């Protein structure tokens, strides 16, 4: 069965039909740039562009980079603050001509997909997925059950939101080498999260997961196992489609 998934990020919005038996994209994804500023109307228009590119007419799952309760947005760290208190399901559904839309936190979506089809499949205990990109998203699982909307990218690190120091955007903006970023930024962030939650497994997602061999071997002193996301940067799309099916 195919269901459509859309992943809204701070820099790009991507989506595709997902084969939920295989846990993979049924067709190559279509991506557009996130509008700047990333206002509700602007982003909703881009989501509609992605969905309409496939001529899709069924349920749609959509991820959002912030806290989501029901389909209402509660925080908006890397998009326009006008999103706060917006019913994103209704807004996007209206732009899609009334299609049923399910909205959830972006990292939670990626985590659910990884726990079902990817690097977390069959794992018990405490598992934390971290998506590294424009910010840092997080998904926390205990014996396979999601604790939603954790937003661990906003933990304080050196007096700042952790994502301002340890995201891949911070690496790129500051021109940091892989070694500097991995050992002085990401490693310290992982150690802080490990101190708080003592996970058995960290799953590293986001676009940078494609280059895991460039930085994961550099990280030391973390007791938990650290692995790249099995679905790489498609995990959010897959998880969004799973949420739409479960609605």
Secondary structure as UniProt FT lines:
FT   STRAND          2..8
FT   STRAND          12..19
FT   TURN            20..23
FT   STRAND          24..25
FT   STRAND          30..33
FT   HELIX           40..52
FT   TURN            53..55
FT   STRAND          60..64
FT   STRAND          68..69
FT   TURN            70..71
FT   STRAND          72..73
FT   HELIX           81..83
FT   TURN            84..85
FT   HELIX           88..95
FT   TURN            96..97
FT   STRAND          101..105
FT   HELIX           106..117
FT   TURN            119..122
FT   STRAND          126..132
FT   STRAND          136..142
FT   TURN            143..144
FT   STRAND          145..147
FT   HELIX           152..154
FT   STRAND          156..157
FT   TURN            158..159
FT   STRAND          160..161
FT   HELIX           163..166
FT   HELIX           168..174
FT   HELIX           178..180
FT   HELIX           181..186
FT   HELIX           187..197
FT   STRAND          201..205
FT   HELIX           207..211
FT   HELIX           212..215
FT   HELIX           216..218
FT   STRAND          225..228
FT   TURN            230..231
FT   HELIX           232..234
FT   HELIX           235..246
//
